[in-house]
Amino acid sequence: MVVLSGSEALIESLKREKVEVIFGLPGGAIMPVYDELMDSGIRHILVSHEQCAGHMADSFARVSRRVGVCMTTSGPGSTNLVTGIANAHMDSSPVVAITGQVASSLIGKDAFQEIDTPGVTSAITKYTFQIRHQSEIPLAVKAAFHIASTGRPGPVIIDLPRDIQVGEAEVSFPKQVERTHRNSKAFSEVAVKSAIKVLERAERLLIIAGGGIKCCDASRELRDLAERLKAPVVNTLMAKGCVSETHPLAMGMIGMHGLPYANRLMREADVILAIGCRFSDRSVGAQGGYLGDAKIVHVDIDASEISKNVVANVQVVGDAKMVMRRLLQLIKPSRGRKRWLKYATELKQAYRPPPDHGNTLKPRRLLKELRQLLPRNGIITTEVGQNQMWAALYLRVYTPRTFISSGGLGTMGFGFPAALGAKVAKPSSPVVDIAGDGSFLMTQQELATSVREKIPVVVIIMDNQMLGMVAQWQRSLYNRRYSQTKLGRATDFVKLAEAYGAQGLRVESYVEFRNAVKTALNSDVTTVIDVPISPEEDVLPISLPTK
């Protein structure tokens, strides 16, 4: 036991969790912690908006395979953080968020900058703690990191009243936390053997890889299992890169903007092995509208996801990595499916993307040029909208955790702060944010963060002067009635970047684009590359479910 203030106990607890960086923004209700942080040796990244602290911590976690940490003050600090927390929740990212709170005696009395943070965030976190005594802090921190990173990863909040931060008490630091949930590595042998029976009888077996593959670092097991089963692999947006997109069994992304042959394989398979995939409406359509009549073998660590959207014939609840390792131990190498594999390969080879029209710069070629310039360890983040789908369709990814995007929540403004979080996690890797002008404008203020904190990344803006994805739907469904989607040339992105002390470049040709990317990759400050494209440019292919 040792006598410490609440702030001292918090910082010491974070150090014991080997926290090296925190993304945050101070305020009155968290000032005692920030004072203690100064002498801690923990790096703090000062953001310009609390939402972006959440996105940076989220992306840091995805790239580093460690828990991301962010910190804000009470009231508007914690409510600004909500979108970042919700994004981490939807995409299963391990984040611990520390929020200041008014003094314990003022809670519930509508004090200045009071907000019921646990109440506001309870639906978008795995757990929330509101500390009532200094002695609770070490165990709460230990438990928060454990909860965030085990089972299905997700965000946890620690809400810390100001009087608890300054008051002193005896505290002790636990070495471990007692488990209060099922062992995520356990799974039913009966379920696994039932799955094997279905898989071995399949003639047209297809694997759907979901984001859970990344969460448990199971890319090698996925590849080995696909090769053992001789099964083609399609992926959701969140699983892009789990299998190298140069692998002969990799068939690409499924869903609304998925590749036509990948969606066709879903419809024609007789058995689907879905691993770490929650069958979201954008991947398989509402109620599985992109699926055919295949038997479903569903593997997921979260029992609540199995048969939630699509009824599974065989349910295997467990860690995807552990389940696949067991399957590899028990399942016999397949000698069949040669006709199915040949068919899948021919579908893939026969596919031709929709032709490009007009004389403007085209996203598909721009992304091909970028891939040639970007090393294999380069990290791509995306904003949300057309830019995101172009990147998902046309930019090849070779390794896991090098393609970071907002999936479940679809958060515009995610990509740029995510790029900064990724760069902090992997300083030696070049990081590029594929952006749209509308999305980048939502969090462009983090240019100040990138310059002040010396975090150089590259932003490539597909600048169509529109809220592009909404405008595309307005072209298709509303007879080109562009209601509030025209942005126009209201922002000079070159001058905007320069105003923050970053580098701004505008290109008008592919040669200029290549030169700009080379310049940006060698720059020691963030570079924004403004690339004008046609406002009429659509994301194709697009398909709607049949059910």
C-alpha positions as CSV (number, residue, x, y, z in Angstrom):
1,M,0.0,0.0,0.0
2,V,1.2,3.5,-0.8
3,V,-0.4,6.9,-0.2
4,L,-1.0,8.7,-3.6
5,S,-3.3,11.3,-5.1
6,G,-5.8,10.0,-7.6
7,S,-3.8,11.6,-10.4
8,E,-0.6,9.9,-9.2
9,A,-2.4,6.6,-8.9
10,L,-3.8,7.0,-12.5
11,I,-0.5,7.8,-14.1
12,E,1.3,5.1,-12.2
13,S,-1.4,2.6,-13.3
14,L,-1.0,3.7,-16.9
15,K,2.8,3.3,-16.7
16,R,2.3,-0.2,-15.4
17,E,0.2,-1.0,-18.4
18,K,3.3,0.2,-20.5
19,V,1.3,3.1,-22.0
20,E,3.7,5.2,-24.1
21,V,1.4,7.7,-25.7
22,I,-1.9,9.4,-24.9
23,F,-4.0,11.4,-27.4
24,G,-6.0,14.2,-25.7
25,L,-7.0,17.7,-24.9
26,P,-7.0,19.2,-21.4
27,G,-9.7,21.1,-19.6
28,G,-10.6,22.2,-16.1
29,A,-12.0,18.8,-14.9
30,I,-8.9,16.9,-15.9
31,M,-6.2,19.4,-15.1
32,P,-4.7,17.6,-12.0
33,V,-4.1,14.5,-14.2
34,Y,-2.4,16.7,-16.9
35,D,-0.2,18.3,-14.3
36,E,1.0,14.8,-13.1
37,L,1.4,13.7,-16.7
38,M,4.1,16.3,-17.3
39,D,6.7,14.3,-15.2
40,S,5.5,10.9,-16.3
41,G,7.6,10.2,-19.4
42,I,4.4,9.3,-21.3
43,R,4.2,11.1,-24.6
44,H,1.0,13.2,-25.0
45,I,-0.3,14.2,-28.5
46,L,-2.3,17.4,-28.2
47,V,-5.2,17.2,-30.6
48,S,-7.4,20.1,-31.9
49,H,-10.7,18.3,-31.3
50,E,-11.6,15.5,-28.9
51,Q,-13.3,13.4,-31.6
52,C,-9.9,13.1,-33.3
53,A,-8.3,11.9,-30.1
54,G,-10.7,9.0,-30.2
55,H,-9.9,8.3,-33.9
56,M,-6.1,8.6,-33.3
57,A,-6.3,6.1,-30.4
58,D,-8.5,3.8,-32.4
59,S,-6.1,3.8,-35.4
60,F,-3.0,3.5,-33.1
61,A,-4.6,0.4,-31.6
62,R,-5.3,-1.2,-35.0
63,V,-1.8,-0.6,-36.3
64,S,0.2,-1.3,-33.1
65,R,-1.9,-4.2,-31.8
66,R,-1.9,-2.4,-28.4
67,V,-4.6,-0.6,-26.5
68,G,-5.0,3.0,-27.6
69,V,-5.5,5.6,-24.9
70,C,-7.2,9.0,-25.2
71,M,-8.1,11.6,-22.6
72,T,-10.5,14.6,-22.4
73,T,-12.1,16.9,-19.9
74,S,-15.7,16.7,-18.8
75,G,-18.9,18.0,-20.5
76,P,-18.2,19.0,-24.1
77,G,-14.8,17.2,-23.9
78,S,-16.5,13.9,-23.3
79,T,-19.4,14.5,-25.7
80,N,-17.0,15.5,-28.4
81,L,-15.3,12.2,-27.9
82,V,-18.5,10.2,-28.4
83,T,-18.1,9.8,-32.2
84,G,-14.6,8.5,-31.8
85,I,-15.7,6.0,-29.1
86,A,-18.7,4.9,-31.2
87,N,-16.4,4.3,-34.2
88,A,-14.1,2.2,-32.1
89,H,-17.1,0.3,-30.8
90,M,-18.5,-0.5,-34.2
91,D,-15.1,-1.6,-35.6
92,S,-14.0,-3.5,-32.5
93,S,-10.9,-1.5,-31.6
94,P,-9.4,-1.7,-28.1
95,V,-9.4,1.9,-26.7
96,V,-9.3,3.1,-23.1
97,A,-10.8,6.7,-22.8
98,I,-10.2,8.7,-19.6
99,T,-12.6,11.5,-19.1
100,G,-12.6,14.2,-16.4
101,Q,-15.7,14.7,-14.3
102,V,-17.0,17.4,-11.9
103,A,-16.4,16.8,-8.2
104,S,-18.3,13.9,-6.7
105,S,-20.4,16.2,-4.6
106,L,-21.7,18.0,-7.7
107,I,-22.6,14.9,-9.8
108,G,-26.3,15.0,-10.6
109,K,-26.6,18.7,-9.9
110,D,-26.1,20.1,-13.4
111,A,-22.8,21.7,-12.4
112,F,-20.7,23.6,-15.0
113,Q,-19.5,21.2,-17.7
114,E,-21.2,18.2,-16.1
115,I,-22.4,15.4,-18.3
116,D,-23.4,11.8,-17.4
117,T,-20.5,10.3,-19.4
118,P,-21.2,6.7,-18.3
119,G,-24.9,7.1,-19.2
120,V,-24.2,8.8,-22.6
121,T,-21.6,6.1,-23.6
122,S,-23.0,2.9,-22.1
123,A,-24.4,1.7,-25.4
124,I,-21.1,2.2,-27.3
125,T,-18.6,0.8,-24.8
126,K,-17.8,-2.6,-23.4
127,Y,-17.7,-1.1,-19.9
128,T,-17.7,2.2,-18.1
129,F,-16.1,3.0,-14.8
130,Q,-16.9,6.1,-12.7
131,I,-14.4,6.3,-9.9
132,R,-15.7,7.1,-6.4
133,H,-12.5,6.7,-4.4
134,Q,-8.7,6.8,-5.1
135,S,-8.3,3.2,-4.0
136,E,-10.4,2.1,-7.0
137,I,-8.2,3.6,-9.6
138,P,-5.5,0.9,-10.0
139,L,-8.0,-2.0,-10.3
140,A,-10.2,0.1,-12.7
141,V,-7.2,0.8,-15.0
142,K,-6.1,-2.8,-14.9
143,A,-9.6,-4.0,-15.6
144,A,-10.2,-1.5,-18.4
145,F,-7.1,-2.6,-20.3
146,H,-8.1,-6.2,-19.8
147,I,-11.7,-5.7,-20.9
148,A,-10.8,-3.5,-23.9
149,S,-8.3,-6.1,-25.3
150,T,-9.8,-9.5,-24.6
151,G,-12.8,-11.2,-26.2
152,R,-14.2,-9.0,-28.9
153,P,-12.1,-5.8,-28.5
154,G,-13.8,-2.5,-27.8
155,P,-13.7,0.8,-26.0
156,V,-13.8,1.2,-22.2
157,I,-14.3,4.5,-20.4
158,I,-12.8,5.6,-17.0
159,D,-14.7,8.7,-15.7
160,L,-12.7,10.5,-13.0
161,P,-14.2,13.2,-10.8
162,R,-11.9,16.1,-10.1
163,D,-11.9,15.7,-6.3
164,I,-10.8,12.1,-6.7
165,Q,-7.8,13.3,-8.8
166,V,-6.5,15.7,-6.1
167,G,-7.4,13.8,-2.9
168,E,-4.9,11.3,-1.4
169,A,-5.5,7.8,-0.1
170,E,-3.8,4.5,0.3
171,V,-3.7,2.5,-2.9
172,S,-2.4,-0.9,-4.0
173,F,-1.6,-2.1,-7.5
174,P,-3.0,-5.5,-8.6
175,K,-0.8,-7.7,-10.8
176,Q,-3.8,-9.1,-12.6
177,V,-7.6,-8.8,-12.7
178,E,-10.1,-11.6,-12.0
179,R,-11.9,-12.7,-15.1
180,T,-15.6,-12.2,-15.0
181,H,-16.4,-13.4,-18.5
182,R,-16.1,-16.6,-20.5
183,N,-12.7,-17.7,-21.7
184,S,-12.5,-16.3,-25.2
185,K,-10.0,-19.0,-26.2
186,A,-12.5,-21.7,-25.3
187,F,-14.7,-23.2,-27.9
188,S,-16.9,-26.3,-28.4
189,E,-15.2,-29.3,-29.8
190,V,-18.6,-30.6,-30.8
191,A,-19.3,-27.5,-32.8
192,V,-15.9,-27.7,-34.5
193,K,-16.4,-31.3,-35.5
194,S,-19.9,-30.4,-36.8
195,A,-18.3,-27.7,-38.9
196,I,-15.7,-30.1,-40.3
197,K,-18.5,-32.5,-41.5
198,V,-20.2,-29.7,-43.4
199,L,-16.9,-28.3,-44.8
200,E,-15.6,-31.6,-46.1
201,R,-18.9,-32.4,-47.9
202,A,-18.9,-29.0,-49.7
203,E,-18.4,-28.9,-53.4
204,R,-18.5,-25.1,-53.8
205,L,-16.9,-23.9,-50.5
206,L,-16.3,-20.2,-50.0
207,I,-14.6,-18.4,-47.1
208,I,-15.8,-15.0,-46.0
209,A,-13.1,-13.2,-44.0
210,G,-14.3,-10.5,-41.6
211,G,-12.6,-7.9,-39.4
212,G,-12.3,-10.4,-36.6
213,I,-9.4,-11.9,-38.5
214,K,-7.4,-8.8,-37.9
215,C,-8.5,-8.5,-34.3
216,C,-6.9,-11.8,-33.4
217,D,-4.0,-11.7,-35.8
218,A,-5.1,-14.8,-37.6
219,S,-4.1,-14.0,-41.2
220,R,-1.6,-16.8,-41.4
221,E,-4.2,-19.3,-40.1
222,L,-6.7,-18.0,-42.6
223,R,-4.3,-18.4,-45.5
224,D,-3.3,-21.9,-44.4
225,L,-6.9,-23.0,-43.9
226,A,-7.9,-21.7,-47.3
227,E,-5.0,-23.6,-48.9
228,R,-5.9,-26.7,-47.0
229,L,-9.6,-26.5,-48.0
230,K,-8.8,-25.3,-51.5
231,A,-11.4,-22.6,-51.0
232,P,-11.5,-19.1,-52.5
233,V,-11.6,-16.2,-50.0
234,V,-13.7,-13.1,-50.2
235,N,-13.4,-10.3,-47.6
236,T,-15.5,-7.6,-46.0
237,L,-14.1,-4.0,-46.1
238,M,-12.7,-4.5,-42.5
239,A,-10.8,-7.6,-43.6
240,K,-9.1,-6.0,-46.6
241,G,-5.4,-7.2,-46.5
242,C,-6.0,-10.2,-44.2
243,V,-4.9,-12.3,-47.2
244,S,-2.5,-10.7,-49.7
245,E,-4.6,-9.5,-52.6
246,T,-2.0,-11.1,-54.9
247,H,-2.7,-14.6,-53.4
248,P,-4.5,-16.8,-56.0
249,L,-7.3,-17.7,-53.6
250,A,-8.0,-14.0,-52.8
251,M,-11.2,-12.9,-54.6
252,G,-11.6,-9.4,-53.2
253,M,-14.3,-7.4,-51.4
254,I,-18.0,-8.3,-51.2
255,G,-21.0,-6.2,-50.8
256,M,-22.8,-3.2,-52.2
257,H,-19.7,-1.9,-53.8
258,G,-18.0,-5.2,-53.9
259,L,-16.5,-6.9,-56.9
260,P,-19.1,-8.6,-59.1
261,Y,-17.4,-11.9,-59.2
262,A,-16.9,-11.9,-55.4
263,N,-20.7,-11.3,-54.9
264,R,-21.4,-14.0,-57.5
265,L,-19.3,-16.6,-55.7
266,M,-21.4,-15.8,-52.5
267,R,-24.6,-16.5,-54.4
268,E,-23.3,-19.7,-56.0
269,A,-21.5,-21.3,-53.1
270,D,-23.1,-24.4,-51.4
271,V,-21.2,-23.8,-48.1
272,I,-20.0,-20.5,-46.7
273,L,-17.4,-20.5,-43.9
274,A,-17.7,-17.0,-42.3
275,I,-14.9,-16.1,-39.9
276,G,-15.0,-13.0,-37.7
277,C,-17.7,-11.6,-39.9
278,R,-21.0,-10.1,-38.6
279,F,-22.9,-10.3,-41.9
280,S,-23.5,-6.6,-42.0
281,D,-26.1,-5.2,-44.5
282,R,-23.3,-3.5,-46.6
283,S,-21.5,-6.8,-46.9
284,V,-24.3,-9.3,-47.5
285,G,-27.4,-7.1,-47.8
286,A,-30.2,-6.8,-45.2
287,Q,-31.2,-10.3,-44.2
288,G,-28.5,-11.7,-46.4
289,G,-29.8,-10.4,-49.7
290,Y,-26.5,-11.0,-51.5
291,L,-26.4,-14.7,-50.4
292,G,-27.7,-17.7,-52.2
293,D,-28.9,-20.9,-50.5
294,A,-25.5,-21.9,-49.0
295,K,-25.2,-23.6,-45.7
296,I,-23.5,-21.2,-43.2
297,V,-20.8,-22.2,-40.8
298,H,-20.2,-19.1,-38.7
299,V,-17.1,-18.6,-36.5
300,D,-17.1,-15.6,-34.2
301,I,-15.9,-14.7,-30.7
302,D,-19.1,-12.7,-30.0
303,A,-22.0,-15.1,-29.5
304,S,-24.5,-12.3,-30.0
305,E,-23.3,-11.9,-33.6
306,I,-24.0,-15.5,-34.6
307,S,-27.4,-15.9,-36.3
308,K,-28.2,-12.2,-35.6
309,N,-28.3,-11.1,-39.2
310,V,-28.0,-14.4,-41.1
311,V,-29.1,-17.8,-39.6
312,A,-26.1,-20.1,-39.2
313,N,-26.4,-23.9,-39.8
314,V,-23.3,-24.5,-37.6
315,Q,-22.3,-22.0,-34.9
316,V,-18.8,-21.9,-33.5
317,V,-18.3,-19.4,-30.7
318,G,-14.6,-18.7,-30.1
319,D,-11.5,-16.9,-31.0
320,A,-11.0,-17.2,-34.8
321,K,-7.3,-17.9,-34.5
322,M,-7.8,-20.7,-32.0
323,V,-10.7,-22.2,-34.0
324,M,-8.8,-22.2,-37.3
325,R,-5.8,-23.8,-35.6
326,R,-8.0,-26.6,-34.4
327,L,-9.6,-26.9,-37.8
328,L,-6.1,-27.2,-39.3
329,Q,-5.3,-30.0,-36.9
330,L,-8.4,-32.0,-37.6
331,I,-9.5,-31.4,-41.2
332,K,-8.2,-33.4,-44.1
333,P,-6.6,-31.6,-47.0
334,S,-9.1,-31.3,-49.8
335,R,-8.5,-33.2,-53.1
336,G,-11.6,-31.9,-54.7
337,R,-13.1,-28.5,-55.7
338,K,-10.8,-28.2,-58.7
339,R,-13.7,-27.3,-60.9
340,W,-15.0,-24.7,-58.4
341,L,-11.5,-23.1,-58.0
342,K,-11.1,-23.0,-61.8
343,Y,-14.5,-21.4,-62.1
344,A,-13.6,-18.8,-59.4
345,T,-10.3,-18.0,-61.0
346,E,-11.8,-17.6,-64.4
347,L,-14.5,-15.2,-63.1
348,K,-11.8,-13.1,-61.5
349,Q,-9.6,-13.1,-64.6
350,A,-12.5,-12.2,-66.9
351,Y,-13.6,-9.2,-64.8
352,R,-13.0,-5.8,-66.4
353,P,-13.7,-2.7,-64.4
354,P,-16.1,-0.2,-65.9
355,P,-14.3,1.9,-68.5
356,D,-13.1,5.4,-67.6
357,H,-14.6,8.3,-69.6
358,G,-13.6,11.9,-70.0
359,N,-10.3,13.7,-69.8
360,T,-10.1,14.3,-66.0
361,L,-7.9,12.4,-63.6
362,K,-9.4,9.0,-62.7
363,P,-9.4,7.5,-59.2
364,R,-8.6,4.0,-60.4
365,R,-5.4,5.0,-62.2
366,L,-4.4,7.4,-59.4
367,L,-4.5,4.6,-56.9
368,K,-2.6,2.3,-59.2
369,E,0.1,5.0,-59.5
370,L,0.1,5.4,-55.7
371,R,0.5,1.7,-55.1
372,Q,3.6,1.6,-57.4
373,L,5.2,4.4,-55.3
374,L,4.2,3.2,-51.9
375,P,6.3,0.5,-50.3
376,R,4.6,-2.7,-49.2
377,N,4.7,-1.6,-45.5
378,G,3.0,1.7,-46.4
379,I,-0.2,2.3,-44.4
380,I,-3.4,3.5,-46.0
381,T,-6.1,5.2,-44.1
382,T,-9.3,6.4,-45.7
383,E,-12.0,8.9,-45.2
384,V,-15.6,7.8,-45.8
385,G,-17.5,8.1,-49.0
386,Q,-16.5,7.5,-52.6
387,N,-12.8,7.9,-51.8
388,Q,-13.1,5.0,-49.4
389,M,-14.7,2.7,-51.9
390,W,-12.3,3.6,-54.6
391,A,-9.4,2.7,-52.3
392,A,-11.1,-0.5,-51.3
393,L,-11.7,-1.6,-54.9
394,Y,-8.5,-0.4,-56.6
395,L,-5.7,-0.2,-54.1
396,R,-4.0,-3.6,-53.6
397,V,-3.1,-4.4,-50.0
398,Y,-0.5,-7.1,-49.1
399,T,-0.4,-7.3,-45.3
400,P,-2.8,-7.0,-42.4
401,R,-3.2,-3.7,-40.5
402,T,-2.0,-1.6,-43.4
403,F,-5.5,-0.6,-44.6
404,I,-7.4,1.4,-41.9
405,S,-10.9,2.5,-42.6
406,S,-14.2,3.3,-40.7
407,G,-16.5,0.4,-41.4
408,G,-19.5,0.1,-39.1
409,L,-20.1,3.7,-38.3
410,G,-18.9,5.1,-41.6
411,T,-17.4,8.2,-40.0
412,M,-16.6,11.1,-42.3
413,G,-13.5,12.8,-41.0
414,F,-12.0,9.5,-39.7
415,G,-9.1,9.1,-42.2
416,F,-6.9,12.1,-41.4
417,P,-6.7,11.6,-37.6
418,A,-6.5,7.9,-38.2
419,A,-3.4,8.6,-40.3
420,L,-1.8,10.5,-37.5
421,G,-2.5,7.7,-35.0
422,A,-1.1,5.1,-37.4
423,K,2.1,7.2,-37.9
424,V,2.6,7.4,-34.2
425,A,2.2,3.6,-34.0
426,K,4.6,3.0,-36.9
427,P,6.9,6.0,-37.3
428,S,9.1,4.2,-39.9
429,S,6.1,3.4,-42.2
430,P,4.8,6.0,-44.7
431,V,1.2,6.7,-44.1
432,V,-1.3,8.0,-46.7
433,D,-4.8,9.2,-46.1
434,I,-7.1,8.7,-49.2
435,A,-9.6,11.6,-48.7
436,G,-12.5,13.3,-50.3
437,D,-12.8,17.1,-50.0
438,G,-16.0,16.9,-47.9
439,S,-14.6,14.4,-45.5
440,F,-11.2,16.0,-45.1
441,L,-12.9,19.3,-44.2
442,M,-14.5,17.8,-41.2
443,T,-11.2,17.2,-39.3
444,Q,-8.7,19.3,-41.3
445,Q,-7.9,21.2,-38.1
446,E,-5.6,18.3,-37.1
447,L,-3.1,19.8,-39.6
448,A,-2.1,21.8,-36.6
449,T,-1.6,18.7,-34.6
450,S,0.5,17.0,-37.3
451,V,2.8,20.0,-37.6
452,R,3.1,20.8,-33.9
453,E,3.7,17.2,-32.9
454,K,5.9,16.4,-35.9
455,I,3.8,13.6,-37.3
456,P,4.3,13.8,-41.1
457,V,1.6,12.0,-43.2
458,V,0.3,12.4,-46.8
459,V,-3.2,13.4,-47.6
460,I,-4.5,12.8,-51.1
461,I,-7.8,14.6,-51.7
462,M,-10.0,13.3,-54.5
463,D,-11.4,16.7,-55.0
464,N,-14.8,16.6,-56.8
465,Q,-16.2,19.7,-55.1
466,M,-19.1,17.5,-54.0
467,L,-20.3,15.3,-51.1
468,G,-19.6,12.6,-53.7
469,M,-21.4,9.5,-52.4
470,V,-24.6,11.4,-51.6
471,A,-24.4,13.1,-55.0
472,Q,-24.0,9.8,-56.7
473,W,-27.2,8.5,-55.1
474,Q,-28.9,11.8,-56.0
475,R,-27.9,11.2,-59.6
476,S,-29.4,7.7,-59.5
477,L,-32.5,8.1,-57.4
478,Y,-33.4,11.8,-57.4
479,N,-33.0,12.8,-61.0
480,R,-29.8,14.8,-60.4
481,R,-31.5,17.1,-57.8
482,Y,-28.3,17.9,-55.9
483,S,-29.8,19.0,-52.6
484,Q,-27.0,20.5,-50.4
485,T,-24.2,18.3,-51.9
486,K,-22.3,20.9,-54.0
487,L,-19.3,22.2,-52.1
488,G,-17.8,24.2,-55.0
489,R,-14.3,25.6,-55.0
490,A,-14.8,27.1,-51.6
491,T,-11.5,25.9,-50.1
492,D,-8.0,26.3,-51.5
493,F,-6.4,23.2,-50.0
494,V,-2.9,24.3,-50.9
495,K,-3.3,27.6,-49.0
496,L,-5.1,25.7,-46.1
497,A,-2.2,23.4,-45.7
498,E,0.3,26.2,-45.9
499,A,-1.6,28.2,-43.3
500,Y,-1.0,25.4,-40.8
501,G,2.7,25.1,-41.7
502,A,2.2,22.0,-43.7
503,Q,2.9,21.5,-47.4
504,G,0.2,21.9,-50.1
505,L,0.4,20.7,-53.7
506,R,-2.1,20.8,-56.5
507,V,-1.7,18.5,-59.5
508,E,-3.3,18.5,-62.9
509,S,-1.8,15.4,-64.6
510,Y,-0.6,11.9,-63.7
511,V,3.0,13.0,-64.1
512,E,2.4,15.8,-61.6
513,F,0.7,13.4,-59.3
514,R,3.6,11.0,-59.3
515,N,6.0,13.8,-58.6
516,A,3.8,15.1,-55.8
517,V,3.6,11.7,-54.1
518,K,7.4,11.3,-54.3
519,T,7.9,14.8,-52.8
520,A,5.3,14.1,-50.1
521,L,6.8,10.7,-49.1
522,N,10.2,12.4,-48.6
523,S,8.8,15.4,-46.7
524,D,9.3,15.9,-42.9
525,V,6.0,17.7,-42.7
526,T,2.4,16.7,-43.6
527,T,1.7,17.1,-47.3
528,V,-1.8,17.7,-48.7
529,I,-2.1,16.8,-52.4
530,D,-5.2,18.3,-54.1
531,V,-6.3,16.2,-57.0
532,P,-9.2,17.5,-59.0
533,I,-11.6,14.9,-60.4
534,S,-14.9,15.1,-62.1
535,P,-18.0,15.8,-59.9
536,E,-19.7,13.2,-62.1
537,E,-17.3,10.4,-61.2
538,D,-19.2,7.4,-59.8
539,V,-18.1,4.5,-57.7
540,L,-18.6,1.4,-59.8
541,P,-19.5,-1.4,-59.6
542,I,-22.6,-1.0,-57.4
543,S,-25.1,-3.8,-56.8
544,L,-28.3,-4.0,-54.8
545,P,-29.4,-7.3,-53.0
546,T,-32.0,-9.5,-54.7
547,K,-33.8,-10.6,-51.5
